[in-house]
Amino acid sequence: MTKDVELELHEQLEQQRRWAVMNPAQKKKHLLQSQKEMLGIFLERNAISNKQYEDGLSFLLRAAG
């Protein structure tokens, strides 16, 4: 196993451990943050328009509310 693969596996296992100890509210907050970041990446790469970004963000915030 290469060092890179070993490091990646260790990071994935650590993420799984952190997820396992989160309560539902923490998981919801984490997922919302991840989705917001993904929308931002799509916008930066011109995969979506500003309107699509704003609509998506608005939907996420309403759904989380």
PDB file of N, CA, C and O in Angstrom:
ATOM      1  N   MET A   1       0.854  -1.178   0.000  1.00  0.00           N
ATOM      2  CA  MET A   1       0.000   0.000   0.000  1.00  0.00           C
ATOM      3  C   MET A   1       0.897   1.237   0.000  1.00  0.00           C
ATOM      4  O   MET A   1       1.811   1.352   0.816  1.00  0.00           O
ATOM      5  N   THR A   2       0.627   2.152  -0.916  1.00  0.00           N
ATOM      6  CA  THR A   2       1.448   3.357  -0.967  1.00  0.00           C
ATOM      7  C   THR A   2       1.081   4.281   0.182  1.00  0.00           C
ATOM      8  O   THR A   2       0.009   4.169   0.776  1.00  0.00           O
ATOM      9  N   LYS A   3       1.986   5.187   0.479  1.00  0.00           N
ATOM     10  CA  LYS A   3       1.745   6.150   1.563  1.00  0.00           C
ATOM     11  C   LYS A   3       0.502   6.984   1.290  1.00  0.00           C
ATOM     12  O   LYS A   3      -0.280   7.248   2.204  1.00  0.00           O
ATOM     13  N   ASP A   4       0.310   7.406   0.028  1.00  0.00           N
ATOM     14  CA  ASP A   4      -0.856   8.229  -0.309  1.00  0.00           C
ATOM     15  C   ASP A   4      -2.160   7.478  -0.059  1.00  0.00           C
ATOM     16  O   ASP A   4      -3.109   8.036   0.492  1.00  0.00           O
ATOM     17  N   VAL A   5      -2.201   6.223  -0.462  1.00  0.00           N
ATOM     18  CA  VAL A   5      -3.408   5.415  -0.272  1.00  0.00           C
ATOM     19  C   VAL A   5      -3.644   5.195   1.219  1.00  0.00           C
ATOM     20  O   VAL A   5      -4.780   5.273   1.688  1.00  0.00           O
ATOM     21  N   GLU A   6      -2.596   4.926   1.949  1.00  0.00           N
ATOM     22  CA  GLU A   6      -2.709   4.716   3.389  1.00  0.00           C
ATOM     23  C   GLU A   6      -3.215   5.977   4.092  1.00  0.00           C
ATOM     24  O   GLU A   6      -4.060   5.901   4.985  1.00  0.00           O
ATOM     25  N   LEU A   7      -2.699   7.119   3.688  1.00  0.00           N
ATOM     26  CA  LEU A   7      -3.134   8.388   4.279  1.00  0.00           C
ATOM     27  C   LEU A   7      -4.602   8.654   3.968  1.00  0.00           C
ATOM     28  O   LEU A   7      -5.365   9.068   4.841  1.00  0.00           O
ATOM     29  N   GLU A   8      -4.992   8.413   2.713  1.00  0.00           N
ATOM     30  CA  GLU A   8      -6.390   8.627   2.312  1.00  0.00           C
ATOM     31  C   GLU A   8      -7.319   7.704   3.102  1.00  0.00           C
ATOM     32  O   GLU A   8      -8.377   8.137   3.556  1.00  0.00           O
ATOM     33  N   LEU A   9      -6.945   6.470   3.264  1.00  0.00           N
ATOM     34  CA  LEU A   9      -7.750   5.522   4.023  1.00  0.00           C
ATOM     35  C   LEU A   9      -7.882   5.964   5.479  1.00  0.00           C
ATOM     36  O   LEU A   9      -8.964   5.891   6.061  1.00  0.00           O
ATOM     37  N   HIS A  10      -6.790   6.416   6.054  1.00  0.00           N
ATOM     38  CA  HIS A  10      -6.818   6.901   7.441  1.00  0.00           C
ATOM     39  C   HIS A  10      -7.760   8.105   7.577  1.00  0.00           C
ATOM     40  O   HIS A  10      -8.522   8.192   8.539  1.00  0.00           O
ATOM     41  N   GLU A  11      -7.706   9.017   6.628  1.00  0.00           N
ATOM     42  CA  GLU A  11      -8.574  10.192   6.665  1.00  0.00           C
ATOM     43  C   GLU A  11     -10.044   9.796   6.548  1.00  0.00           C
ATOM     44  O   GLU A  11     -10.897  10.351   7.242  1.00  0.00           O
ATOM     45  N   GLN A  12     -10.340   8.839   5.670  1.00  0.00           N
ATOM     46  CA  GLN A  12     -11.718   8.384   5.517  1.00  0.00           C
ATOM     47  C   GLN A  12     -12.233   7.723   6.787  1.00  0.00           C
ATOM     48  O   GLN A  12     -13.374   7.947   7.189  1.00  0.00           O
ATOM     49  N   LEU A  13     -11.398   6.914   7.415  1.00  0.00           N
ATOM     50  CA  LEU A  13     -11.798   6.273   8.663  1.00  0.00           C
ATOM     51  C   LEU A  13     -12.042   7.304   9.764  1.00  0.00           C
ATOM     52  O   LEU A  13     -12.975   7.165  10.555  1.00  0.00           O
ATOM     53  N   GLU A  14     -11.214   8.319   9.809  1.00  0.00           N
ATOM     54  CA  GLU A  14     -11.394   9.376  10.811  1.00  0.00           C
ATOM     55  C   GLU A  14     -12.694  10.134  10.570  1.00  0.00           C
ATOM     56  O   GLU A  14     -13.407  10.455  11.521  1.00  0.00           O
ATOM     57  N   GLN A  15     -13.010  10.423   9.312  1.00  0.00           N
ATOM     58  CA  GLN A  15     -14.268  11.092   8.992  1.00  0.00           C
ATOM     59  C   GLN A  15     -15.464  10.237   9.413  1.00  0.00           C
ATOM     60  O   GLN A  15     -16.454  10.756   9.928  1.00  0.00           O
ATOM     61  N   GLN A  16     -15.365   8.934   9.194  1.00  0.00           N
ATOM     62  CA  GLN A  16     -16.445   8.036   9.599  1.00  0.00           C
ATOM     63  C   GLN A  16     -16.609   8.021  11.115  1.00  0.00           C
ATOM     64  O   GLN A  16     -17.733   7.986  11.616  1.00  0.00           O
ATOM     65  N   ARG A  17     -15.503   8.046  11.844  1.00  0.00           N
ATOM     66  CA  ARG A  17     -15.578   8.077  13.305  1.00  0.00           C
ATOM     67  C   ARG A  17     -16.247   9.364  13.789  1.00  0.00           C
ATOM     68  O   ARG A  17     -17.098   9.338  14.678  1.00  0.00           O
ATOM     69  N   ARG A  18     -15.848  10.489  13.190  1.00  0.00           N
ATOM     70  CA  ARG A  18     -16.450  11.766  13.590  1.00  0.00           C
ATOM     71  C   ARG A  18     -17.948  11.776  13.294  1.00  0.00           C
ATOM     72  O   ARG A  18     -18.740  12.255  14.107  1.00  0.00           O
ATOM     73  N   TRP A  19     -18.340  11.247  12.127  1.00  0.00           N
ATOM     74  CA  TRP A  19     -19.752  11.198  11.749  1.00  0.00           C
ATOM     75  C   TRP A  19     -20.544  10.343  12.734  1.00  0.00           C
ATOM     76  O   TRP A  19     -21.667  10.692  13.100  1.00  0.00           O
ATOM     77  N   ALA A  20     -19.967   9.234  13.158  1.00  0.00           N
ATOM     78  CA  ALA A  20     -20.660   8.294  14.034  1.00  0.00           C
ATOM     79  C   ALA A  20     -20.999   8.896  15.392  1.00  0.00           C
ATOM     80  O   ALA A  20     -21.975   8.490  16.023  1.00  0.00           O
ATOM     81  N   VAL A  21     -20.209   9.853  15.842  1.00  0.00           N
ATOM     82  CA  VAL A  21     -20.465  10.433  17.167  1.00  0.00           C
ATOM     83  C   VAL A  21     -21.317  11.705  17.106  1.00  0.00           C
ATOM     84  O   VAL A  21     -21.679  12.258  18.145  1.00  0.00           O
ATOM     85  N   MET A  22     -21.636  12.169  15.899  1.00  0.00           N
ATOM     86  CA  MET A  22     -22.470  13.368  15.774  1.00  0.00           C
ATOM     87  C   MET A  22     -23.919  13.045  16.088  1.00  0.00           C
ATOM     88  O   MET A  22     -24.406  11.955  15.787  1.00  0.00           O
ATOM     89  N   ASN A  23     -24.606  14.012  16.701  1.00  0.00           N
ATOM     90  CA  ASN A  23     -26.048  13.858  16.897  1.00  0.00           C
ATOM     91  C   ASN A  23     -26.760  14.308  15.613  1.00  0.00           C
ATOM     92  O   ASN A  23     -26.127  14.912  14.748  1.00  0.00           O
ATOM     93  N   PRO A  24     -28.044  14.032  15.474  1.00  0.00           N
ATOM     94  CA  PRO A  24     -28.755  14.385  14.239  1.00  0.00           C
ATOM     95  C   PRO A  24     -28.659  15.869  13.865  1.00  0.00           C
ATOM     96  O   PRO A  24     -28.535  16.195  12.684  1.00  0.00           O
ATOM     97  N   ALA A  25     -28.713  16.751  14.829  1.00  0.00           N
ATOM     98  CA  ALA A  25     -28.628  18.186  14.527  1.00  0.00           C
ATOM     99  C   ALA A  25     -27.250  18.540  13.965  1.00  0.00           C
ATOM    100  O   ALA A  25     -27.148  19.347  13.041  1.00  0.00           O
ATOM    101  N   GLN A  26     -26.201  17.949  14.511  1.00  0.00           N
ATOM    102  CA  GLN A  26     -24.848  18.198  14.016  1.00  0.00           C
ATOM    103  C   GLN A  26     -24.685  17.651  12.605  1.00  0.00           C
ATOM    104  O   GLN A  26     -24.056  18.285  11.757  1.00  0.00           O
ATOM    105  N   LYS A  27     -25.250  16.474  12.352  1.00  0.00           N
ATOM    106  CA  LYS A  27     -25.179  15.889  11.010  1.00  0.00           C
ATOM    107  C   LYS A  27     -25.899  16.778  10.004  1.00  0.00           C
ATOM    108  O   LYS A  27     -25.405  16.998   8.898  1.00  0.00           O
ATOM    109  N   LYS A  28     -27.069  17.290  10.390  1.00  0.00           N
ATOM    110  CA  LYS A  28     -27.839  18.163   9.501  1.00  0.00           C
ATOM    111  C   LYS A  28     -27.050  19.431   9.183  1.00  0.00           C
ATOM    112  O   LYS A  28     -27.010  19.869   8.033  1.00  0.00           O
ATOM    113  N   LYS A  29     -26.429  20.015  10.197  1.00  0.00           N
ATOM    114  CA  LYS A  29     -25.636  21.225   9.998  1.00  0.00           C
ATOM    115  C   LYS A  29     -24.434  20.946   9.093  1.00  0.00           C
ATOM    116  O   LYS A  29     -24.112  21.749   8.217  1.00  0.00           O
ATOM    117  N   HIS A  30     -23.784  19.824   9.305  1.00  0.00           N
ATOM    118  CA  HIS A  30     -22.624  19.456   8.495  1.00  0.00           C
ATOM    119  C   HIS A  30     -23.030  19.257   7.029  1.00  0.00           C
ATOM    120  O   HIS A  30     -22.350  19.737   6.122  1.00  0.00           O
ATOM    121  N   LEU A  31     -24.133  18.552   6.808  1.00  0.00           N
ATOM    122  CA  LEU A  31     -24.597  18.326   5.446  1.00  0.00           C
ATOM    123  C   LEU A  31     -24.986  19.633   4.764  1.00  0.00           C
ATOM    124  O   LEU A  31     -24.688  19.825   3.585  1.00  0.00           O
ATOM    125  N   LEU A  32     -25.640  20.525   5.482  1.00  0.00           N
ATOM    126  CA  LEU A  32     -26.016  21.822   4.924  1.00  0.00           C
ATOM    127  C   LEU A  32     -24.770  22.594   4.502  1.00  0.00           C
ATOM    128  O   LEU A  32     -24.734  23.178   3.419  1.00  0.00           O
ATOM    129  N   GLN A  33     -23.757  22.595   5.353  1.00  0.00           N
ATOM    130  CA  GLN A  33     -22.516  23.304   5.030  1.00  0.00           C
ATOM    131  C   GLN A  33     -21.853  22.705   3.786  1.00  0.00           C
ATOM    132  O   GLN A  33     -21.361  23.434   2.925  1.00  0.00           O
ATOM    133  N   SER A  34     -21.846  21.396   3.703  1.00  0.00           N
ATOM    134  CA  SER A  34     -21.250  20.725   2.540  1.00  0.00           C
ATOM    135  C   SER A  34     -21.998  21.072   1.259  1.00  0.00           C
ATOM    136  O   SER A  34     -21.380  21.303   0.219  1.00  0.00           O
ATOM    137  N   GLN A  35     -23.317  21.109   1.329  1.00  0.00           N
ATOM    138  CA  GLN A  35     -24.119  21.444   0.155  1.00  0.00           C
ATOM    139  C   GLN A  35     -23.915  22.897  -0.264  1.00  0.00           C
ATOM    140  O   GLN A  35     -23.859  23.200  -1.456  1.00  0.00           O
ATOM    141  N   LYS A  36     -23.803  23.793   0.714  1.00  0.00           N
ATOM    142  CA  LYS A  36     -23.544  25.200   0.407  1.00  0.00           C
ATOM    143  C   LYS A  36     -22.183  25.345  -0.273  1.00  0.00           C
ATOM    144  O   LYS A  36     -22.043  26.102  -1.234  1.00  0.00           O
ATOM    145  N   GLU A  37     -21.184  24.623   0.225  1.00  0.00           N
ATOM    146  CA  GLU A  37     -19.856  24.671  -0.380  1.00  0.00           C
ATOM    147  C   GLU A  37     -19.889  24.155  -1.819  1.00  0.00           C
ATOM    148  O   GLU A  37     -19.248  24.721  -2.705  1.00  0.00           O
ATOM    149  N   MET A  38     -20.639  23.079  -2.039  1.00  0.00           N
ATOM    150  CA  MET A  38     -20.736  22.516  -3.385  1.00  0.00           C
ATOM    151  C   MET A  38     -21.405  23.506  -4.335  1.00  0.00           C
ATOM    152  O   MET A  38     -20.959  23.664  -5.471  1.00  0.00           O
ATOM    153  N   LEU A  39     -22.462  24.171  -3.889  1.00  0.00           N
ATOM    154  CA  LEU A  39     -23.086  25.200  -4.726  1.00  0.00           C
ATOM    155  C   LEU A  39     -22.079  26.285  -5.073  1.00  0.00           C
ATOM    156  O   LEU A  39     -22.022  26.742  -6.214  1.00  0.00           O
ATOM    157  N   GLY A  40     -21.285  26.696  -4.092  1.00  0.00           N
ATOM    158  CA  GLY A  40     -20.267  27.713  -4.332  1.00  0.00           C
ATOM    159  C   GLY A  40     -19.238  27.267  -5.361  1.00  0.00           C
ATOM    160  O   GLY A  40     -18.815  28.061  -6.201  1.00  0.00           O
ATOM    161  N   ILE A  41     -18.837  26.018  -5.300  1.00  0.00           N
ATOM    162  CA  ILE A  41     -17.877  25.483  -6.275  1.00  0.00           C
ATOM    163  C   ILE A  41     -18.488  25.483  -7.668  1.00  0.00           C
ATOM    164  O   ILE A  41     -17.831  25.856  -8.640  1.00  0.00           O
ATOM    165  N   PHE A  42     -19.756  25.061  -7.765  1.00  0.00           N
ATOM    166  CA  PHE A  42     -20.428  25.082  -9.062  1.00  0.00           C
ATOM    167  C   PHE A  42     -20.478  26.495  -9.630  1.00  0.00           C
ATOM    168  O   PHE A  42     -20.255  26.701 -10.823  1.00  0.00           O
ATOM    169  N   LEU A  43     -20.769  27.460  -8.773  1.00  0.00           N
ATOM    170  CA  LEU A  43     -20.839  28.850  -9.216  1.00  0.00           C
ATOM    171  C   LEU A  43     -19.476  29.339  -9.680  1.00  0.00           C
ATOM    172  O   LEU A  43     -19.370  29.968 -10.733  1.00  0.00           O
ATOM    173  N   GLU A  44     -18.435  29.060  -8.912  1.00  0.00           N
ATOM    174  CA  GLU A  44     -17.072  29.474  -9.273  1.00  0.00           C
ATOM    175  C   GLU A  44     -16.647  28.916 -10.622  1.00  0.00           C
ATOM    176  O   GLU A  44     -15.939  29.578 -11.380  1.00  0.00           O
ATOM    177  N   ARG A  45     -17.076  27.712 -10.914  1.00  0.00           N
ATOM    178  CA  ARG A  45     -16.670  27.047 -12.161  1.00  0.00           C
ATOM    179  C   ARG A  45     -17.655  27.288 -13.299  1.00  0.00           C
ATOM    180  O   ARG A  45     -17.572  26.658 -14.353  1.00  0.00           O
ATOM    181  N   ASN A  46     -18.582  28.204 -13.070  1.00  0.00           N
ATOM    182  CA  ASN A  46     -19.588  28.571 -14.067  1.00  0.00           C
ATOM    183  C   ASN A  46     -20.432  27.384 -14.513  1.00  0.00           C
ATOM    184  O   ASN A  46     -20.899  27.343 -15.652  1.00  0.00           O
ATOM    185  N   ALA A  47     -20.629  26.422 -13.622  1.00  0.00           N
ATOM    186  CA  ALA A  47     -21.493  25.286 -13.925  1.00  0.00           C
ATOM    187  C   ALA A  47     -22.955  25.647 -13.690  1.00  0.00           C
ATOM    188  O   ALA A  47     -23.858  25.012 -14.236  1.00  0.00           O
ATOM    189  N   ILE A  48     -23.179  26.677 -12.869  1.00  0.00           N
ATOM    190  CA  ILE A  48     -24.519  27.191 -12.633  1.00  0.00           C
ATOM    191  C   ILE A  48     -24.473  28.716 -12.683  1.00  0.00           C
ATOM    192  O   ILE A  48     -23.415  29.326 -12.525  1.00  0.00           O
ATOM    193  N   SER A  49     -25.620  29.307 -12.902  1.00  0.00           N
ATOM    194  CA  SER A  49     -25.722  30.768 -12.943  1.00  0.00           C
ATOM    195  C   SER A  49     -25.888  31.321 -11.527  1.00  0.00           C
ATOM    196  O   SER A  49     -26.130  30.576 -10.578  1.00  0.00           O
ATOM    197  N   ASN A  50     -25.752  32.639 -11.409  1.00  0.00           N
ATOM    198  CA  ASN A  50     -25.998  33.287 -10.115  1.00  0.00           C
ATOM    199  C   ASN A  50     -27.419  33.018  -9.643  1.00  0.00           C
ATOM    200  O   ASN A  50     -27.646  32.789  -8.455  1.00  0.00           O
ATOM    201  N   LYS A  51     -28.369  33.043 -10.558  1.00  0.00           N
ATOM    202  CA  LYS A  51     -29.769  32.783 -10.205  1.00  0.00           C
ATOM    203  C   LYS A  51     -29.933  31.362  -9.679  1.00  0.00           C
ATOM    204  O   LYS A  51     -30.617  31.145  -8.679  1.00  0.00           O
ATOM    205  N   GLN A  52     -29.308  30.390 -10.350  1.00  0.00           N
ATOM    206  CA  GLN A  52     -29.401  29.008  -9.885  1.00  0.00           C
ATOM    207  C   GLN A  52     -28.752  28.849  -8.509  1.00  0.00           C
ATOM    208  O   GLN A  52     -29.250  28.107  -7.662  1.00  0.00           O
ATOM    209  N   TYR A  53     -27.643  29.548  -8.296  1.00  0.00           N
ATOM    210  CA  TYR A  53     -26.977  29.501  -7.000  1.00  0.00           C
ATOM    211  C   TYR A  53     -27.892  30.057  -5.916  1.00  0.00           C
ATOM    212  O   TYR A  53     -28.084  29.432  -4.873  1.00  0.00           O
ATOM    213  N   GLU A  54     -28.456  31.240  -6.170  1.00  0.00           N
ATOM    214  CA  GLU A  54     -29.336  31.867  -5.186  1.00  0.00           C
ATOM    215  C   GLU A  54     -30.578  31.024  -4.922  1.00  0.00           C
ATOM    216  O   GLU A  54     -31.013  30.895  -3.778  1.00  0.00           O
ATOM    217  N   ASP A  55     -31.148  30.454  -5.976  1.00  0.00           N
ATOM    218  CA  ASP A  55     -32.325  29.589  -5.800  1.00  0.00           C
ATOM    219  C   ASP A  55     -31.962  28.348  -4.989  1.00  0.00           C
ATOM    220  O   ASP A  55     -32.700  27.950  -4.087  1.00  0.00           O
ATOM    221  N   GLY A  56     -30.830  27.744  -5.313  1.00  0.00           N
ATOM    222  CA  GLY A  56     -30.394  26.552  -4.594  1.00  0.00           C
ATOM    223  C   GLY A  56     -30.116  26.842  -3.135  1.00  0.00           C
ATOM    224  O   GLY A  56     -30.507  26.074  -2.255  1.00  0.00           O
ATOM    225  N   LEU A  57     -29.444  27.946  -2.880  1.00  0.00           N
ATOM    226  CA  LEU A  57     -29.135  28.337  -1.505  1.00  0.00           C
ATOM    227  C   LEU A  57     -30.418  28.633  -0.725  1.00  0.00           C
ATOM    228  O   LEU A  57     -30.557  28.236   0.432  1.00  0.00           O
ATOM    229  N   SER A  58     -31.340  29.325  -1.363  1.00  0.00           N
ATOM    230  CA  SER A  58     -32.620  29.627  -0.728  1.00  0.00           C
ATOM    231  C   SER A  58     -33.364  28.340  -0.376  1.00  0.00           C
ATOM    232  O   SER A  58     -33.919  28.214   0.715  1.00  0.00           O
ATOM    233  N   PHE A  59     -33.370  27.385  -1.311  1.00  0.00           N
ATOM    234  CA  PHE A  59     -34.029  26.108  -1.056  1.00  0.00           C
ATOM    235  C   PHE A  59     -33.377  25.374   0.119  1.00  0.00           C
ATOM    236  O   PHE A  59     -34.073  24.846   0.986  1.00  0.00           O
ATOM    237  N   LEU A  60     -32.036  25.342   0.145  1.00  0.00           N
ATOM    238  CA  LEU A  60     -31.335  24.660   1.234  1.00  0.00           C
ATOM    239  C   LEU A  60     -31.669  25.277   2.590  1.00  0.00           C
ATOM    240  O   LEU A  60     -31.907  24.566   3.566  1.00  0.00           O
ATOM    241  N   LEU A  61     -31.684  26.601   2.636  1.00  0.00           N
ATOM    242  CA  LEU A  61     -31.963  27.283   3.897  1.00  0.00           C
ATOM    243  C   LEU A  61     -33.397  27.062   4.370  1.00  0.00           C
ATOM    244  O   LEU A  61     -33.647  26.899   5.565  1.00  0.00           O
ATOM    245  N   ARG A  62     -34.341  27.059   3.421  1.00  0.00           N
ATOM    246  CA  ARG A  62     -35.733  26.771   3.789  1.00  0.00           C
ATOM    247  C   ARG A  62     -35.873  25.332   4.280  1.00  0.00           C
ATOM    248  O   ARG A  62     -36.559  25.073   5.268  1.00  0.00           O
ATOM    249  N   ALA A  63     -35.230  24.408   3.597  1.00  0.00           N
ATOM    250  CA  ALA A  63     -35.325  22.995   3.971  1.00  0.00           C
ATOM    251  C   ALA A  63     -34.681  22.735   5.337  1.00  0.00           C
ATOM    252  O   ALA A  63     -35.117  21.854   6.078  1.00  0.00           O
ATOM    253  N   ALA A  64     -33.650  23.502   5.660  1.00  0.00           N
ATOM    254  CA  ALA A  64     -32.943  23.311   6.920  1.00  0.00           C
ATOM    255  C   ALA A  64     -33.690  23.973   8.074  1.00  0.00           C
ATOM    256  O   ALA A  64     -33.530  23.592   9.234  1.00  0.00           O
ATOM    257  N   GLY A  65     -34.498  24.960   7.741  1.00  0.00           N
ATOM    258  CA  GLY A  65     -35.172  25.770   8.745  1.00  0.00           C
ATOM    259  C   GLY A  65     -36.136  25.053   9.565  1.00  0.00           C
ATOM    260  O   GLY A  65     -36.761  25.646  10.444  1.00  0.00           O
TER     261      GLY A  65
END
